[in-house]
Amino acid sequence: MLNTTQLHILADSDEHEVVQQVQEFFADFVANDPYHFTLNTPSNHMYMLPAVIDPPNLQNYCDRIVDGIAAIFLAFKRRPVIRYSRTSDIAKRIAHEASKLMYQQESGLFDFRRTEISPLLLVIDRRDDPVTPLLNQWTYQAMVHELIGIQDNKVDLGNVGKFSKDQQEVVLSSEQDAFFKANMYENFGDIGINIKRMVDDFQQVAKSNQNIQTIEDMAKFVDNYPEYRKMQGNVSKHVTLVTEMSKIVEERKLMLVSQTEQELACNGGQGAAFEAVTNLLNNESVSDIDRLRLVMLYALRYEKESPVQLMQLFNKLASRSPKYKPGLVQFLLKQAGVDRRTGDLYGNRDILNIARNMARGLKGVENVYTQHQPLLFQTMEGITKGRLRDVDYPFVGNHFQQGRPQEVVIFIVGGTTYEESRSVALQNSLNSGIRFILGGSSLLNSKRFLKDLEEAQRIARSSTGVV
């Protein structure tokens, strides 16, 4: 949002008085999907710094997020009731600054026609669920971002292989690509089958185009050529993506790794988990980043239960993958361990979550690689059923919810994942009467999450000498 200082700078710079009018459009965010936006905030590691460190640019980080949140609600023409994650200082700070902007500093700008029930803005912290960005992904959109990378709905294939110039960067957008829209949330096994069907359909079209015998046939081919070219490009794009991901899965033995990851994220059993992680740390085919993620997932789950075994895994990781800074896993536990989190990440605190997990265990799961559900799923369920506790997610000021909201924006300070975006889309498809929109400071995969963690650890060490 433009402030008075920025307008003064613009006026002072307009020496020849060429500016006739200033208009403000509220679009200070990137819409990735219909229910998912990001702010692409620089210095995204800021949220993970210990509370004792208050670097000068932390305020810039918070200002950027507040501006982005304000732009979303100005675009919706709504002023929300605001709640935040109780255990997060930065979520509280952003929630209070957003409230101050909307209800005091710019109250006139947000004074829209009031709805019977105000929408809800819930500001939460990535550290409440550090598990989701550490997991390998097995649904199409999330998997592309995890293994190759998506930036503003574009995929750069230049880093994974040699491709022709027109194939080095491809667009993955549900608004422009019907196949992607239909398959973005499907699991990897089904994607292969669906691509085979698309290739077969294309071959039929190509075969009919080869049978040109009359002037009418030629005219028909010319009329249909743009659609034919588009179909050809689409087939080539998706075949290339799935082929490259299949190579990575095989090279890094990700099916083996991911099975243990999902067990760590979803099921108990510390002894079996320790053995499985130890075996994978000893496996020469497992990459350094996968070893690190496995130890982190084990540490997050069993930090209180098995300190001796945890130390053994730390030592083994240091010997097998020395490229990672010492103490990185310990730093993660200090910033996102059980004592720092809001919510029931593993479903073992709240009696309802324990019962739900038991029921899931009895029913079995459809796919061992996609059994994990982000903490966000529980949060949305809590909002839908009116069970989101005030003590865990307090309101800002004296603006309270009068009944169940119909629109909810959940903003994750530290970034979102495509797995969470999928959860939001699936929740909205249930037509529960609430429309959820997910936003975050950044769009994460495991590499980006670990990069932010390493940068936060570096700053923490240089500032205070803490690990």
C-alpha positions in Angstrom: 0.0 0.0 0.0 1.2 3.5 -0.8 2.0 5.6 2.2 2.3 9.4 2.3 6.1 9.3 2.2 6.1 7.4 -1.1 3.7 9.9 -2.6 5.9 12.8 -1.5 8.9 11.1 -3.1 7.0 10.6 -6.3 5.8 14.3 -6.3 9.4 15.6 -5.7 10.7 13.4 -8.5 8.1 14.7 -11.0 10.0 17.8 -12.0 8.3 18.2 -15.3 4.8 17.5 -13.9 4.1 14.6 -16.3 2.2 12.5 -13.7 -1.5 13.3 -14.2 -3.1 10.8 -11.8 -2.1 8.1 -9.3 -4.2 5.0 -9.0 -3.7 2.1 -6.6 -4.4 -1.5 -7.5 -4.4 -4.0 -4.6 -2.5 -6.9 -6.1 0.6 -7.2 -3.9 0.6 -11.0 -4.0 1.2 -13.8 -6.4 -1.8 -16.1 -7.1 -0.4 -19.6 -7.6 -3.8 -21.4 -7.7 -7.4 -20.4 -7.1 -7.1 -20.9 -3.3 -3.4 -20.3 -2.8 -1.2 -17.2 -2.9 2.4 -16.3 -1.9 4.2 -13.1 -1.3 7.7 -14.2 -2.4 9.1 -12.4 0.6 12.9 -11.9 0.6 14.9 -13.0 3.7 12.3 -15.6 4.5 14.6 -17.1 7.2 13.7 -14.2 9.5 10.7 -16.0 11.0 13.0 -18.7 12.4 15.4 -16.5 14.3 15.4 -16.9 18.1 13.4 -14.2 19.9 16.6 -12.7 21.5 17.7 -11.6 18.0 15.9 -8.6 16.6 17.8 -7.7 13.4 17.0 -4.3 11.7 15.4 -5.8 8.7 13.0 -7.9 10.7 10.6 -5.0 10.6 10.9 -4.8 6.8 10.0 -8.5 6.7 6.9 -7.9 8.9 5.9 -4.8 6.9 6.0 -6.8 3.6 3.8 -9.5 5.0 1.3 -7.0 6.5 1.2 -5.2 3.1 0.5 -8.5 1.3 -2.3 -9.5 3.8 -3.8 -6.0 3.4 -3.8 -6.3 -0.4 -5.6 -9.6 -0.2 -8.5 -8.2 1.9 -8.7 -5.0 -0.1 -9.0 -7.1 -3.2 -11.8 -9.1 -1.5 -13.3 -5.8 -0.2 -13.4 -7.3 3.3 -12.1 -6.5 6.8 -11.5 -9.6 8.8 -11.5 -10.7 12.4 -7.9 -11.7 13.2 -6.5 -14.6 15.3 -2.9 -15.9 15.6 -0.9 -18.8 16.9 -0.3 -18.3 20.6 3.3 -19.6 20.9 4.6 -17.6 18.0 6.0 -14.1 18.7 6.2 -13.2 15.0 2.7 -14.4 14.2 1.4 -12.3 17.1 3.4 -9.3 15.9 2.1 -9.6 12.3 -1.5 -10.1 13.5 -1.4 -7.0 15.7 0.2 -4.9 13.0 -2.4 -6.0 10.5 -5.2 -5.2 12.9 -3.7 -1.8 13.7 -3.5 -1.0 9.9 -7.1 -2.2 9.2 -8.9 -0.9 12.2 -6.9 2.3 13.0 -4.4 3.6 10.5 -6.4 2.9 7.4 -9.8 2.2 8.8 -11.6 4.3 6.1 -10.0 2.2 3.4 -11.3 -1.0 4.9 -14.7 0.3 5.7 -16.6 -1.9 3.3 -20.3 -2.9 3.5 -20.4 -5.2 6.4 -21.4 -8.8 6.1 -23.4 -10.5 8.8 -20.3 -12.5 9.8 -16.8 -11.1 9.3 -14.2 -13.2 7.4 -11.4 -14.7 9.5 -7.7 -14.1 9.1 -5.7 -16.7 11.0 -1.9 -16.0 11.2 0.1 -19.1 12.0 3.8 -20.0 12.1 5.6 -22.5 9.9 7.3 -23.9 13.0 4.0 -25.3 14.2 4.4 -27.9 11.4 8.0 -28.3 10.4 7.2 -31.9 9.2 5.3 -31.1 6.0 8.1 -29.1 4.2 10.6 -31.9 5.1 8.7 -34.7 3.4 9.1 -36.1 -0.2 5.9 -35.6 -2.2 4.0 -38.0 -4.4 1.2 -35.9 -5.9 1.9 -34.2 -9.2 2.2 -30.5 -8.5 3.9 -31.0 -5.1 6.3 -33.5 -6.6 7.4 -31.3 -9.4 8.2 -28.5 -6.9 10.0 -30.9 -4.6 12.2 -32.6 -7.2 12.6 -29.9 -9.9 11.2 -26.6 -8.5 8.3 -24.3 -9.5 8.7 -20.5 -9.5 5.6 -18.4 -10.2 4.0 -21.4 -12.0 7.1 -21.9 -14.2 9.4 -24.9 -14.2 13.1 -24.5 -15.2 14.3 -27.7 -16.7 17.7 -26.3 -17.6 19.2 -27.7 -14.4 18.0 -31.3 -14.8 18.9 -32.2 -18.4 19.6 -31.0 -21.9 16.5 -29.8 -23.6 15.7 -27.7 -26.7 15.4 -24.0 -26.0 11.5 -24.0 -26.2 11.4 -26.8 -23.6 13.9 -25.4 -21.0 11.2 -23.4 -19.2 7.6 -24.7 -19.1 4.4 -23.3 -17.6 2.4 -25.3 -15.1 -0.9 -23.5 -14.5 -4.3 -25.0 -13.8 -5.8 -21.9 -15.6 -4.1 -22.7 -18.9 -3.5 -26.5 -18.9 -6.5 -28.8 -18.8 -4.4 -31.9 -18.2 -2.6 -30.3 -15.3 -5.8 -29.0 -13.8 -7.3 -32.5 -13.8 -4.2 -34.2 -12.5 -2.3 -31.7 -10.2 -3.5 -33.5 -7.0 -3.3 -37.1 -8.4 -0.6 -39.4 -7.1 2.5 -40.3 -9.2 1.3 -43.8 -10.2 -2.0 -42.5 -11.6 -0.2 -39.7 -13.4 1.8 -42.2 -15.5 -1.5 -44.0 -16.5 -3.2 -40.7 -17.4 -0.2 -39.4 -19.5 -0.2 -42.7 -21.4 -3.9 -42.1 -22.2 -3.0 -38.5 -23.3 -0.2 -39.7 -25.6 -2.6 -42.3 -27.2 -5.1 -39.6 -27.9 -2.5 -37.4 -29.4 -1.2 -40.2 -31.6 -4.8 -40.7 -33.0 -5.0 -36.9 -33.8 -1.5 -37.0 -35.4 -2.5 -40.1 -37.5 -5.7 -38.4 -38.8 -3.6 -35.3 -39.7 -1.3 -37.4 -41.9 -4.3 -38.5 -44.0 -4.7 -35.3 -46.0 -6.1 -36.1 -49.5 -8.4 -33.2 -50.5 -8.4 -29.4 -50.4 -11.1 -29.7 -47.6 -8.8 -31.9 -45.6 -6.0 -29.4 -45.9 -8.2 -26.5 -44.9 -9.4 -28.5 -41.9 -5.8 -29.2 -40.9 -4.8 -25.5 -41.1 -7.8 -24.5 -39.0 -7.0 -27.1 -36.3 -3.2 -26.6 -36.5 -2.9 -24.1 -33.5 -4.8 -26.6 -31.3 -2.7 -29.5 -32.6 0.5 -27.6 -31.8 -0.8 -26.8 -28.3 -1.7 -30.5 -27.7 1.8 -31.5 -29.0 3.5 -29.1 -26.6 1.4 -30.2 -23.7 2.1 -33.9 -24.3 5.8 -33.2 -24.6 5.8 -31.1 -21.4 4.2 -33.7 -19.2 6.1 -36.6 -20.6 9.3 -34.7 -20.0 8.4 -33.8 -16.4 7.4 -37.3 -15.4 10.4 -38.9 -17.2 12.8 -36.6 -15.3 11.1 -37.2 -12.0 11.2 -40.9 -12.5 15.0 -40.7 -13.0 15.4 -38.7 -9.8 13.2 -41.2 -7.8 15.3 -44.1 -9.0 18.7 -42.4 -8.5 17.9 -41.3 -4.9 15.9 -44.4 -4.0 13.1 -42.1 -2.9 10.4 -44.8 -2.7 12.5 -46.5 0.0 13.3 -43.2 1.8 9.7 -41.9 1.6 8.2 -45.1 3.1 10.3 -44.4 6.3 9.5 -40.7 6.2 5.8 -41.4 6.1 6.1 -43.8 9.0 8.0 -41.2 11.0 5.3 -38.5 10.2 2.2 -40.7 10.8 2.8 -43.7 13.0 4.4 -44.4 16.4 7.0 -47.1 17.1 10.3 -45.6 18.2 12.4 -48.8 18.1 11.4 -49.7 14.5 11.9 -46.1 13.4 15.4 -45.9 14.8 16.4 -49.1 13.0 14.9 -47.9 9.7 16.6 -44.6 9.8 19.9 -46.2 10.8 19.7 -48.6 7.9 19.0 -45.7 5.5 21.9 -43.6 6.9 24.2 -46.6 6.1 22.8 -47.0 2.6 25.3 -45.6 0.0 22.5 -44.9 -2.5 20.8 -42.4 -0.1 21.7 -38.8 -0.8 23.0 -36.4 1.9 19.9 -34.2 1.9 17.7 -37.3 2.3 19.8 -38.5 5.3 19.5 -35.1 6.9 15.7 -35.0 6.4 15.3 -38.5 7.9 17.2 -37.5 11.1 15.2 -34.3 11.4 11.9 -36.1 11.1 13.0 -38.7 13.7 14.2 -35.9 16.0 11.0 -33.9 15.7 8.9 -37.0 16.6 11.1 -38.6 19.3 13.0 -35.6 20.8 11.7 -36.4 24.3 11.6 -40.2 24.1 15.0 -41.3 23.0 17.8 -38.9 23.7 20.5 -41.6 23.5 19.4 -43.0 20.1 19.0 -39.4 18.9 22.6 -38.6 19.7 23.7 -41.8 17.9 21.9 -40.6 14.8 23.5 -37.1 15.1 26.9 -38.7 15.2 26.2 -41.1 12.3 24.8 -38.2 10.2 28.0 -36.1 11.0 30.2 -39.0 9.8 28.1 -39.9 6.7 27.1 -36.4 5.5 29.8 -34.0 6.9 28.7 -31.2 4.4 25.9 -30.1 6.8 26.7 -27.7 9.6 27.0 -29.3 13.1 24.0 -28.6 15.2 21.5 -28.0 12.4 19.1 -30.6 13.7 19.4 -29.3 17.3 18.7 -25.8 16.0 15.5 -27.1 14.3 14.4 -28.6 17.7 15.1 -25.4 19.5 13.0 -23.4 17.0 10.3 -25.9 16.1 10.4 -28.6 18.8 7.5 -29.8 20.9 7.8 -27.0 23.5 7.6 -24.3 20.8 4.6 -25.6 18.8 0.9 -24.7 18.8 -1.5 -27.5 17.8 -1.4 -31.3 17.9 1.2 -32.1 15.2 1.3 -35.8 15.7 -2.3 -36.3 16.9 -1.2 -37.7 20.3 -2.2 -34.9 22.7 -5.9 -34.4 22.0 -8.3 -37.3 22.7 -10.2 -36.6 19.4 -7.0 -36.7 17.4 -5.9 -39.9 19.1 -9.3 -41.5 18.3 -9.1 -40.4 14.7 -5.6 -41.8 14.3 -6.7 -45.1 15.7 -9.6 -45.2 13.2 -7.2 -44.5 10.3 -4.9 -47.3 11.5 -7.8 -49.8 11.6 -9.1 -48.8 8.2 -5.6 -48.8 6.6 -4.5 -46.2 4.1 -5.0 -46.2 0.3 -1.4 -45.2 -0.4 1.5 -45.5 2.0 3.3 -42.6 0.3 0.5 -40.1 0.7 -0.9 -41.0 4.1 0.5 -37.9 5.8 -1.9 -35.0 6.4 -0.6 -31.5 7.2 -1.4 -29.9 10.5 -3.4 -27.4 8.4 -6.0 -30.1 7.8 -6.7 -30.3 11.5 -6.8 -26.5 11.7 -9.4 -26.2 8.9 -11.4 -29.0 10.6 -11.3 -27.1 13.9 -12.6 -24.0 12.2 -15.3 -25.8 10.3 -16.6 -27.5 13.5 -16.1 -24.5 15.7 -13.4 -26.2 17.8 -10.4 -23.9 17.2 -9.5 -23.1 20.9 -9.3 -19.4 21.9 -6.4 -20.3 24.3 -4.3 -21.6 21.4 -5.4 -19.1 18.7 -6.4 -15.9 20.6 -8.3 -13.0 18.9 -6.6 -9.6 18.4 -8.4 -6.7 20.2 -12.1 -6.8 20.9 -13.1 -8.0 17.4 -14.6 -11.5 17.9 -16.3 -14.0 15.6 -20.1 -14.0 15.8 -20.7 -17.5 14.5 -18.9 -19.6 11.9 -17.1 -17.6 9.2 -17.9 -18.1 5.6 -14.4 -17.0 4.3 -11.1 -17.8 6.0 -7.6 -16.8 5.0 -4.9 -18.8 6.7 -1.5 -17.1 6.4 1.6 -19.2 7.3 4.6 -17.0 8.3 7.6 -18.8 6.9 5.8 -20.2 3.9 3.3 -22.8 2.5 3.7 -26.0 0.6 1.9 -27.5 -2.3 0.8 -30.4 -0.1 -1.1 -27.8 2.1 -2.5 -26.1 -1.0 -3.9 -29.5 -2.0 -5.5 -29.9 1.4 -7.2 -26.5 1.0 -8.5 -27.4 -2.5 -9.9 -30.7 -1.2 -11.5 -29.1 1.8 -13.2 -26.5 -0.4 -14.5 -29.2 -2.7 -16.5 -30.6 0.2 -18.8 -27.5 0.1 -18.8 -27.1 3.9 -20.1 -23.6 3.7 -16.6 -22.1 4.3 -14.2 -21.0 1.6 -10.6 -21.4 2.7 -7.7 -19.5 1.1 -4.1 -20.3 1.9 -1.3 -17.8 1.8 2.3 -17.6 2.9 5.5 -15.5 2.9 7.1 -18.0 0.5 6.5 -21.3 -1.4 8.6 -24.1 0.2 10.0 -27.3 -0.8 12.5 -29.2 1.4 15.6 -27.5 -0.1 14.1 -24.0 0.5 13.1 -24.9 4.0 16.6 -26.2 4.9 18.2 -23.2 3.2 16.1 -20.9 5.5 17.0 -23.0 8.5 20.8 -22.9 7.7 20.7 -19.1 7.2 18.8 -18.6 10.5 21.4 -20.8 12.3 24.3 -18.8 10.8 22.8 -15.5 11.9 22.0 -16.9 15.4 25.5 -18.1 15.8 27.2 -14.8 14.7 24.8 -12.7 16.8 24.7 -14.5 20.1 27.0 -17.5 19.9 24.0 -19.9 20.3 23.8 -23.1 18.3 
